[in-house]
Amino acid sequence: MSKQYGKRLRLTPEEEDLIKQSRAETLDNLNNNSSLDLHLLERGIDKKDVVSVKHWQSASGDYRFSIVTKEDCGIDEKEIFNSINSFIEGHSPEYKPIKRKKGNHLLVVNPADIHIGKYASESETGEAYDCETAVMRVVEGVQGLIDKSEGFKIDRVLFCIGNDVLHIDNVYNTTTKGTHQDTDGKWWEHYEIALMLYVKVIEMLRTIAPVDVLHSMSNHDYQSGFHLAHTLKSWFRKADDVEFDISVAHRKYYKYGNNLIGLEHGDGAKMDKLPLLMAQERPKLWSETTHRYWYLHHLHHKIKHKWLDAKDFIGVTVEYMRSPSAADSWHSRKGFTGVPKACEAFIHDKESGQVARLTHYF
């Protein structure tokens, strides 16, 4: 005689929900699995809100959990935004106005290709480089440039940021395009270190004159560098003497008196196309100026080319900046070493153009 089964009951969605809620209220950790308890605690999940749990052990021995909770379980949005607003308020200090003497010079400070997070071992490359070294060099370099500029009456400061300030762009320790890098520390540590460094530098520079901050998109940190620039702008949102140009545009332009300055990382348009790009993209500024410059980065060493008299690009100087960062393992193996490491700055007279070049070597 075959076994008899009772009639299968079909439950409504509401009845299923009631059963799941009933099960959740009596959920027990039958295996006394402390990993599950810790998992729930870290995520702020109450056992009473758990509907079901699936768990397994990975090949490495770690416990993995898939947890289903009640639909109304979650974090209050108001609580999230109140917390974020409180954080921003507590980390956006007041900056009091500074009385300054009038001047007629622009100080361009350009610590290029800092690569915070880059790691180099002295035993392998001949010179150590890490986050601490990067910060120390930039702070020392900027102070050295400030000291060298004391003979000039500074009217404004152009502070150039970006340009591979961060060595990696994601949690996988790769650049934006996916090239793996040797790193010192974690990606989030690099971000915080870079932010604090930029804050310190701007606070140093604004004691001299109002600061215009201009960000250049770059190949190592195309995304995270952009986010960093916007975080920096939020930090100084209460400072009336600090202004920002941090759009996603690859080429940016800055006018000071008779000077037109173009800035880009150096991995975009070829150098010989930049003069005409400047004239076409900023025709009004081109017509209003007589001294024009491009400051580029990316290559970490000095390249200079000047068009003194040529068709379509007259009077434009294109120059690559030196970097304070050392060669890592890959650059050392390829022989890209031995170039002077430095932070550079330039002084532009409002009428006469670039009148001084300042360099702090390491």
C-alpha positions as a Markdown table, in Angstrom:
| # | Residue | x | y | z |
|---|---|---|---|---|
| 1 | Met | 0.0 | 0.0 | 0.0 |
| 2 | Ser | 1.5 | 3.3 | -1.0 |
| 3 | Lys | 2.1 | 6.1 | 1.5 |
| 4 | Gln | -0.7 | 8.7 | 1.6 |
| 5 | Tyr | 0.2 | 12.4 | 1.6 |
| 6 | Gly | -2.0 | 15.2 | 2.9 |
| 7 | Lys | -3.3 | 17.9 | 0.6 |
| 8 | Arg | -0.6 | 20.5 | -0.4 |
| 9 | Leu | -1.6 | 23.9 | 0.9 |
| 10 | Arg | -1.0 | 27.0 | -1.2 |
| 11 | Leu | -0.2 | 30.0 | 0.9 |
| 12 | Thr | -0.8 | 33.6 | 0.0 |
| 13 | Pro | 2.2 | 35.9 | 0.0 |
| 14 | Glu | 0.9 | 37.5 | 3.3 |
| 15 | Glu | 0.7 | 34.0 | 4.9 |
| 16 | Glu | 4.3 | 33.2 | 3.8 |
| 17 | Asp | 5.5 | 36.5 | 5.2 |
| 18 | Leu | 3.9 | 35.7 | 8.6 |
| 19 | Ile | 5.6 | 32.3 | 8.7 |
| 20 | Lys | 9.0 | 33.9 | 7.9 |
| 21 | Gln | 8.5 | 36.5 | 10.6 |
| 22 | Ser | 7.6 | 33.8 | 13.1 |
| 23 | Arg | 10.7 | 31.9 | 12.2 |
| 24 | Ala | 12.9 | 35.0 | 12.5 |
| 25 | Glu | 11.7 | 35.6 | 16.1 |
| 26 | Thr | 12.8 | 32.1 | 17.2 |
| 27 | Leu | 16.1 | 32.1 | 15.2 |
| 28 | Asp | 18.7 | 30.1 | 17.1 |
| 29 | Asn | 22.4 | 29.7 | 16.3 |
| 30 | Leu | 22.2 | 25.9 | 16.5 |
| 31 | Asn | 25.8 | 25.3 | 15.7 |
| 32 | Asn | 26.9 | 28.0 | 18.2 |
| 33 | Asn | 28.6 | 29.6 | 15.2 |
| 34 | Ser | 30.4 | 32.7 | 16.6 |
| 35 | Ser | 31.3 | 33.8 | 13.1 |
| 36 | Leu | 27.6 | 34.3 | 12.3 |
| 37 | Asp | 27.1 | 36.3 | 15.5 |
| 38 | Leu | 30.1 | 38.4 | 14.6 |
| 39 | His | 28.8 | 38.9 | 11.0 |
| 40 | Leu | 25.5 | 40.1 | 12.3 |
| 41 | Leu | 27.1 | 42.4 | 14.9 |
| 42 | Glu | 29.5 | 44.0 | 12.4 |
| 43 | Arg | 26.5 | 44.8 | 10.1 |
| 44 | Gly | 24.2 | 46.0 | 12.8 |
| 45 | Ile | 21.6 | 43.2 | 12.1 |
| 46 | Asp | 19.4 | 42.0 | 14.9 |
| 47 | Lys | 18.6 | 38.3 | 14.9 |
| 48 | Lys | 14.9 | 39.1 | 15.2 |
| 49 | Asp | 15.1 | 40.7 | 11.7 |
| 50 | Val | 16.7 | 37.6 | 10.0 |
| 51 | Val | 14.4 | 35.5 | 7.9 |
| 52 | Ser | 16.8 | 32.9 | 6.6 |
| 53 | Val | 20.5 | 32.1 | 6.7 |
| 54 | Lys | 22.7 | 30.1 | 4.3 |
| 55 | His | 26.3 | 29.5 | 5.3 |
| 56 | Trp | 29.3 | 27.6 | 3.9 |
| 57 | Gln | 33.0 | 27.5 | 4.3 |
| 58 | Ser | 35.4 | 28.7 | 1.7 |
| 59 | Ala | 38.5 | 26.8 | 0.5 |
| 60 | Ser | 40.6 | 29.0 | 2.8 |
| 61 | Gly | 38.5 | 28.1 | 5.8 |
| 62 | Asp | 36.6 | 31.4 | 6.1 |
| 63 | Tyr | 32.9 | 31.3 | 6.8 |
| 64 | Arg | 30.5 | 32.9 | 4.3 |
| 65 | Phe | 26.9 | 33.9 | 4.9 |
| 66 | Ser | 23.9 | 34.8 | 2.8 |
| 67 | Ile | 21.3 | 36.5 | 5.0 |
| 68 | Val | 17.7 | 37.5 | 4.2 |
| 69 | Thr | 16.1 | 40.0 | 6.4 |
| 70 | Lys | 12.7 | 41.6 | 6.7 |
| 71 | Glu | 11.9 | 44.1 | 4.1 |
| 72 | Asp | 11.6 | 46.9 | 6.6 |
| 73 | Cys | 15.0 | 46.2 | 8.1 |
| 74 | Gly | 17.6 | 48.8 | 7.3 |
| 75 | Ile | 19.3 | 52.0 | 8.2 |
| 76 | Asp | 17.3 | 55.2 | 8.5 |
| 77 | Glu | 18.3 | 57.5 | 5.7 |
| 78 | Lys | 17.9 | 60.6 | 7.9 |
| 79 | Glu | 20.4 | 59.0 | 10.3 |
| 80 | Ile | 22.9 | 58.5 | 7.5 |
| 81 | Phe | 22.7 | 62.0 | 6.2 |
| 82 | Asn | 22.7 | 63.6 | 9.6 |
| 83 | Ser | 25.9 | 61.6 | 10.4 |
| 84 | Ile | 27.5 | 62.7 | 7.1 |
| 85 | Asn | 26.5 | 66.4 | 7.6 |
| 86 | Ser | 27.9 | 66.3 | 11.2 |
| 87 | Phe | 31.2 | 64.9 | 9.8 |
| 88 | Ile | 31.5 | 67.6 | 7.2 |
| 89 | Glu | 30.7 | 70.3 | 9.6 |
| 90 | Gly | 33.4 | 69.0 | 12.0 |
| 91 | His | 36.0 | 68.9 | 9.3 |
| 92 | Ser | 35.4 | 72.1 | 7.5 |
| 93 | Pro | 37.1 | 74.7 | 9.6 |
| 94 | Glu | 36.6 | 78.4 | 9.6 |
| 95 | Tyr | 39.3 | 80.4 | 7.8 |
| 96 | Lys | 39.6 | 84.0 | 8.9 |
| 97 | Pro | 40.5 | 86.7 | 6.3 |
| 98 | Ile | 44.1 | 87.6 | 6.0 |
| 99 | Lys | 45.4 | 91.1 | 5.5 |
| 100 | Arg | 47.9 | 91.1 | 2.7 |
| 101 | Lys | 50.0 | 93.6 | 0.8 |
| 102 | Lys | 49.2 | 94.2 | -2.9 |
| 103 | Gly | 51.5 | 92.7 | -5.5 |
| 104 | Asn | 51.8 | 92.2 | -9.2 |
| 105 | His | 53.2 | 88.7 | -9.5 |
| 106 | Leu | 51.6 | 85.2 | -9.7 |
| 107 | Leu | 53.3 | 82.3 | -7.9 |
| 108 | Val | 52.7 | 79.0 | -9.7 |
| 109 | Val | 53.4 | 76.1 | -7.4 |
| 110 | Asn | 53.4 | 72.8 | -9.1 |
| 111 | Pro | 54.5 | 69.7 | -7.1 |
| 112 | Ala | 54.0 | 67.2 | -10.0 |
| 113 | Asp | 53.6 | 63.4 | -10.0 |
| 114 | Ile | 53.8 | 62.9 | -6.2 |
| 115 | His | 52.5 | 59.3 | -6.5 |
| 116 | Ile | 51.4 | 58.8 | -2.9 |
| 117 | Gly | 51.3 | 55.1 | -2.3 |
| 118 | Lys | 54.3 | 54.3 | -4.5 |
| 119 | Tyr | 56.7 | 51.8 | -2.9 |
| 120 | Ala | 60.4 | 51.5 | -3.7 |
| 121 | Ser | 62.9 | 49.5 | -1.7 |
| 122 | Glu | 66.4 | 51.0 | -1.4 |
| 123 | Ser | 68.0 | 47.6 | -1.7 |
| 124 | Glu | 66.4 | 47.1 | -5.1 |
| 125 | Thr | 66.3 | 50.6 | -6.6 |
| 126 | Gly | 69.0 | 52.4 | -4.7 |
| 127 | Glu | 66.5 | 54.8 | -3.1 |
| 128 | Ala | 63.5 | 54.2 | -0.8 |
| 129 | Tyr | 60.1 | 55.8 | -1.4 |
| 130 | Asp | 56.9 | 55.5 | 0.5 |
| 131 | Cys | 54.0 | 57.6 | 1.7 |
| 132 | Glu | 56.0 | 59.3 | 4.5 |
| 133 | Thr | 58.8 | 60.2 | 2.1 |
| 134 | Ala | 56.3 | 61.6 | -0.4 |
| 135 | Val | 54.7 | 63.9 | 2.2 |
| 136 | Met | 58.0 | 65.0 | 3.7 |
| 137 | Arg | 59.3 | 66.0 | 0.2 |
| 138 | Val | 56.3 | 68.0 | -0.8 |
| 139 | Val | 56.0 | 69.9 | 2.4 |
| 140 | Glu | 59.8 | 70.6 | 2.4 |
| 141 | Gly | 59.7 | 71.4 | -1.3 |
| 142 | Val | 56.7 | 73.9 | -1.1 |
| 143 | Gln | 58.3 | 75.6 | 1.9 |
| 144 | Gly | 61.6 | 75.9 | 0.0 |
| 145 | Leu | 59.7 | 77.4 | -3.0 |
| 146 | Ile | 57.9 | 79.9 | -0.7 |
| 147 | Asp | 61.3 | 80.9 | 0.8 |
| 148 | Lys | 62.8 | 81.4 | -2.6 |
| 149 | Ser | 59.8 | 83.6 | -3.7 |
| 150 | Glu | 60.2 | 86.1 | -0.8 |
| 151 | Gly | 61.8 | 88.8 | -3.1 |
| 152 | Phe | 58.7 | 89.1 | -5.1 |
| 153 | Lys | 55.4 | 90.8 | -4.3 |
| 154 | Ile | 52.9 | 88.0 | -4.8 |
| 155 | Asp | 49.4 | 88.9 | -5.8 |
| 156 | Arg | 47.9 | 85.4 | -6.3 |
| 157 | Val | 49.0 | 81.8 | -6.0 |
| 158 | Leu | 48.1 | 79.1 | -8.6 |
| 159 | Phe | 48.4 | 75.7 | -6.9 |
| 160 | Cys | 48.4 | 72.8 | -9.4 |
| 161 | Ile | 47.0 | 69.6 | -8.1 |
| 162 | Gly | 46.3 | 66.1 | -9.5 |
| 163 | Asn | 48.8 | 64.8 | -11.9 |
| 164 | Asp | 49.1 | 61.3 | -10.3 |
| 165 | Val | 49.0 | 62.6 | -6.8 |
| 166 | Leu | 47.7 | 59.0 | -6.0 |
| 167 | His | 49.7 | 56.0 | -7.3 |
| 168 | Ile | 46.6 | 53.7 | -7.7 |
| 169 | Asp | 43.0 | 54.2 | -8.6 |
| 170 | Asn | 41.2 | 51.2 | -7.0 |
| 171 | Val | 41.2 | 48.4 | -4.4 |
| 172 | Tyr | 43.2 | 46.1 | -6.7 |
| 173 | Asn | 46.3 | 48.3 | -6.5 |
| 174 | Thr | 46.2 | 49.2 | -10.2 |
| 175 | Thr | 46.2 | 52.4 | -12.2 |
| 176 | Thr | 43.1 | 53.5 | -13.9 |
| 177 | Lys | 43.8 | 51.3 | -16.9 |
| 178 | Gly | 44.6 | 48.3 | -14.7 |
| 179 | Thr | 48.4 | 48.3 | -14.5 |
| 180 | His | 49.4 | 46.7 | -11.2 |
| 181 | Gln | 51.6 | 48.7 | -8.9 |
| 182 | Asp | 53.8 | 48.0 | -5.8 |
| 183 | Thr | 52.2 | 50.0 | -3.0 |
| 184 | Asp | 52.9 | 51.2 | 0.5 |
| 185 | Gly | 49.7 | 50.8 | 2.4 |
| 186 | Lys | 46.1 | 50.7 | 1.4 |
| 187 | Trp | 44.1 | 52.8 | -1.1 |
| 188 | Trp | 42.1 | 54.5 | 1.5 |
| 189 | Glu | 45.2 | 55.4 | 3.5 |
| 190 | His | 46.7 | 57.0 | 0.3 |
| 191 | Tyr | 43.5 | 59.1 | -0.1 |
| 192 | Glu | 43.5 | 60.4 | 3.5 |
| 193 | Ile | 47.3 | 61.1 | 3.3 |
| 194 | Ala | 46.9 | 63.0 | 0.1 |
| 195 | Leu | 44.0 | 65.0 | 1.4 |
| 196 | Met | 45.8 | 66.1 | 4.5 |
| 197 | Leu | 48.9 | 66.9 | 2.5 |
| 198 | Tyr | 46.9 | 69.2 | 0.1 |
| 199 | Val | 45.2 | 70.8 | 3.0 |
| 200 | Lys | 48.5 | 71.6 | 4.7 |
| 201 | Val | 50.0 | 73.0 | 1.5 |
| 202 | Ile | 47.0 | 75.3 | 0.8 |
| 203 | Glu | 47.1 | 76.5 | 4.3 |
| 204 | Met | 50.8 | 77.3 | 3.8 |
| 205 | Leu | 50.2 | 79.1 | 0.5 |
| 206 | Arg | 47.2 | 81.2 | 1.6 |
| 207 | Thr | 49.4 | 83.0 | 4.1 |
| 208 | Ile | 51.1 | 84.6 | 1.1 |
| 209 | Ala | 48.1 | 85.4 | -1.2 |
| 210 | Pro | 44.7 | 84.1 | -2.3 |
| 211 | Val | 45.0 | 80.6 | -3.8 |
| 212 | Asp | 43.5 | 79.3 | -7.0 |
| 213 | Val | 43.5 | 75.5 | -7.1 |
| 214 | Leu | 43.5 | 73.9 | -10.5 |
| 215 | His | 43.2 | 70.1 | -10.9 |
| 216 | Ser | 44.6 | 68.1 | -13.8 |
| 217 | Met | 43.1 | 64.7 | -14.6 |
| 218 | Ser | 45.8 | 62.0 | -14.8 |
| 219 | Asn | 46.4 | 58.4 | -15.8 |
| 220 | His | 47.3 | 56.8 | -12.5 |
| 221 | Asp | 44.3 | 58.2 | -10.6 |
| 222 | Tyr | 41.8 | 59.5 | -13.1 |
| 223 | Gln | 38.8 | 58.7 | -10.9 |
| 224 | Ser | 40.1 | 58.9 | -7.3 |
| 225 | Gly | 42.1 | 62.0 | -8.1 |
| 226 | Phe | 38.9 | 63.7 | -9.3 |
| 227 | His | 37.1 | 62.7 | -6.1 |
| 228 | Leu | 40.1 | 63.9 | -4.0 |
| 229 | Ala | 39.9 | 67.4 | -5.7 |
| 230 | His | 36.2 | 67.7 | -4.8 |
| 231 | Thr | 36.8 | 66.6 | -1.2 |
| 232 | Leu | 39.5 | 69.3 | -1.0 |
| 233 | Lys | 37.0 | 71.9 | -2.3 |
| 234 | Ser | 34.5 | 70.9 | 0.4 |
| 235 | Trp | 37.2 | 71.3 | 3.0 |
| 236 | Phe | 37.9 | 74.9 | 2.0 |
| 237 | Arg | 34.3 | 75.8 | 1.3 |
| 238 | Lys | 34.4 | 78.4 | 4.1 |
| 239 | Ala | 37.6 | 80.0 | 2.9 |
| 240 | Asp | 36.8 | 83.0 | 0.7 |
| 241 | Asp | 40.4 | 83.3 | -0.5 |
| 242 | Val | 40.6 | 79.8 | -2.0 |
| 243 | Glu | 39.0 | 79.1 | -5.3 |
| 244 | Phe | 38.8 | 75.9 | -7.4 |
| 245 | Asp | 38.8 | 74.8 | -11.0 |
| 246 | Ile | 38.4 | 71.0 | -10.7 |
| 247 | Ser | 36.2 | 70.0 | -13.6 |
| 248 | Val | 36.7 | 66.8 | -15.5 |
| 249 | Ala | 38.2 | 68.7 | -18.5 |
| 250 | His | 41.6 | 67.3 | -19.5 |
| 251 | Arg | 43.0 | 70.7 | -20.5 |
| 252 | Lys | 42.5 | 73.7 | -18.3 |
| 253 | Tyr | 43.5 | 77.3 | -18.8 |
| 254 | Tyr | 44.3 | 80.1 | -16.4 |
| 255 | Lys | 44.7 | 83.8 | -17.2 |
| 256 | Tyr | 46.8 | 86.3 | -15.1 |
| 257 | Gly | 47.3 | 89.7 | -16.6 |
| 258 | Asn | 49.0 | 89.2 | -20.0 |
| 259 | Asn | 49.7 | 85.6 | -19.1 |
| 260 | Leu | 47.8 | 82.6 | -20.4 |
| 261 | Ile | 48.7 | 79.3 | -18.8 |
| 262 | Gly | 47.6 | 75.9 | -20.0 |
| 263 | Leu | 47.8 | 72.9 | -17.8 |
| 264 | Glu | 47.3 | 69.2 | -18.5 |
| 265 | His | 48.9 | 66.0 | -17.3 |
| 266 | Gly | 50.9 | 65.4 | -20.4 |
| 267 | Asp | 49.5 | 62.0 | -21.5 |
| 268 | Gly | 46.9 | 63.6 | -23.8 |
| 269 | Ala | 47.5 | 65.6 | -26.9 |
| 270 | Lys | 51.0 | 65.6 | -28.4 |
| 271 | Met | 53.2 | 68.5 | -27.4 |
| 272 | Asp | 53.4 | 70.1 | -30.8 |
| 273 | Lys | 49.5 | 70.3 | -31.0 |
| 274 | Leu | 49.1 | 72.2 | -27.7 |
| 275 | Pro | 49.7 | 75.7 | -29.0 |
| 276 | Leu | 47.0 | 75.5 | -31.6 |
| 277 | Leu | 44.7 | 73.8 | -29.1 |
| 278 | Met | 45.1 | 76.7 | -26.8 |
| 279 | Ala | 44.3 | 79.2 | -29.6 |
| 280 | Gln | 41.2 | 77.3 | -30.7 |
| 281 | Glu | 39.8 | 76.4 | -27.3 |
| 282 | Arg | 40.4 | 79.8 | -25.7 |
| 283 | Pro | 40.4 | 82.3 | -28.6 |
| 284 | Lys | 39.3 | 85.2 | -26.4 |
| 285 | Leu | 42.0 | 84.6 | -23.8 |
| 286 | Trp | 44.5 | 84.1 | -26.5 |
| 287 | Ser | 43.7 | 87.5 | -28.0 |
| 288 | Glu | 43.9 | 89.2 | -24.6 |
| 289 | Thr | 47.4 | 87.8 | -23.7 |
| 290 | Thr | 51.0 | 88.1 | -25.1 |
| 291 | His | 52.8 | 85.5 | -22.9 |
| 292 | Arg | 51.5 | 81.9 | -23.2 |
| 293 | Tyr | 52.7 | 78.8 | -21.5 |
| 294 | Trp | 51.9 | 75.1 | -21.2 |
| 295 | Tyr | 53.0 | 73.3 | -18.0 |
| 296 | Leu | 52.9 | 69.5 | -18.4 |
| 297 | His | 53.7 | 66.5 | -16.2 |
| 298 | His | 53.7 | 62.7 | -16.5 |
| 299 | Leu | 57.3 | 62.2 | -17.7 |
| 300 | His | 59.0 | 63.2 | -14.4 |
| 301 | His | 61.9 | 65.0 | -16.2 |
| 302 | Lys | 62.6 | 68.2 | -17.9 |
| 303 | Ile | 61.6 | 68.8 | -21.5 |
| 304 | Lys | 61.5 | 72.3 | -23.0 |
| 305 | His | 60.5 | 73.5 | -26.4 |
| 306 | Lys | 59.8 | 77.1 | -27.4 |
| 307 | Trp | 58.2 | 78.3 | -30.6 |
| 308 | Leu | 59.8 | 81.7 | -31.2 |
| 309 | Asp | 58.6 | 82.3 | -34.7 |
| 310 | Ala | 56.5 | 79.8 | -36.6 |
| 311 | Lys | 53.2 | 79.7 | -38.3 |
| 312 | Asp | 50.1 | 79.3 | -36.2 |
| 313 | Phe | 51.9 | 79.0 | -32.8 |
| 314 | Ile | 54.0 | 82.1 | -32.0 |
| 315 | Gly | 55.3 | 82.7 | -28.5 |
| 316 | Val | 54.1 | 79.6 | -26.7 |
| 317 | Thr | 56.5 | 77.8 | -24.3 |
| 318 | Val | 55.8 | 74.1 | -23.5 |
| 319 | Glu | 57.5 | 72.6 | -20.5 |
| 320 | Tyr | 57.4 | 69.4 | -18.5 |
| 321 | Met | 57.7 | 69.4 | -14.7 |
| 322 | Arg | 60.2 | 67.5 | -12.6 |
| 323 | Ser | 58.8 | 65.1 | -9.9 |
| 324 | Pro | 59.8 | 64.6 | -6.2 |
| 325 | Ser | 59.1 | 60.8 | -6.5 |
| 326 | Ala | 61.7 | 58.1 | -6.8 |
| 327 | Ala | 61.9 | 55.3 | -9.3 |
| 328 | Asp | 60.0 | 52.2 | -8.3 |
| 329 | Ser | 61.0 | 48.6 | -9.2 |
| 330 | Trp | 59.7 | 48.7 | -12.8 |
| 331 | His | 61.3 | 52.0 | -13.6 |
| 332 | Ser | 64.6 | 50.9 | -12.0 |
| 333 | Arg | 64.7 | 47.7 | -14.1 |
| 334 | Lys | 64.0 | 49.7 | -17.3 |
| 335 | Gly | 66.7 | 52.2 | -16.5 |
| 336 | Phe | 64.4 | 55.2 | -16.0 |
| 337 | Thr | 66.5 | 56.5 | -13.2 |
| 338 | Gly | 69.0 | 59.3 | -12.4 |
| 339 | Val | 66.8 | 62.3 | -13.2 |
| 340 | Pro | 66.8 | 65.2 | -10.7 |
| 341 | Lys | 64.0 | 65.0 | -8.2 |
| 342 | Ala | 62.5 | 68.3 | -7.4 |
| 343 | Cys | 59.4 | 70.5 | -6.7 |
| 344 | Glu | 59.1 | 73.4 | -9.1 |
| 345 | Ala | 57.4 | 76.8 | -9.1 |
| 346 | Phe | 57.3 | 79.8 | -11.5 |
| 347 | Ile | 56.8 | 83.5 | -11.0 |
| 348 | His | 54.8 | 85.4 | -13.6 |
| 349 | Asp | 54.8 | 89.2 | -13.8 |
| 350 | Lys | 51.3 | 90.5 | -14.6 |
| 351 | Glu | 52.7 | 92.4 | -17.7 |
| 352 | Ser | 56.1 | 90.7 | -18.5 |
| 353 | Gly | 55.2 | 87.0 | -18.3 |
| 354 | Gln | 57.4 | 84.4 | -16.6 |
| 355 | Val | 60.3 | 86.2 | -14.8 |
| 356 | Ala | 61.6 | 83.5 | -12.5 |
| 357 | Arg | 61.9 | 79.8 | -12.1 |
| 358 | Leu | 62.2 | 78.3 | -8.6 |
| 359 | Thr | 63.4 | 74.7 | -8.0 |
| 360 | His | 63.8 | 72.8 | -4.7 |
| 361 | Tyr | 65.9 | 69.7 | -5.3 |
| 362 | Phe | 66.0 | 66.6 | -3.1 |
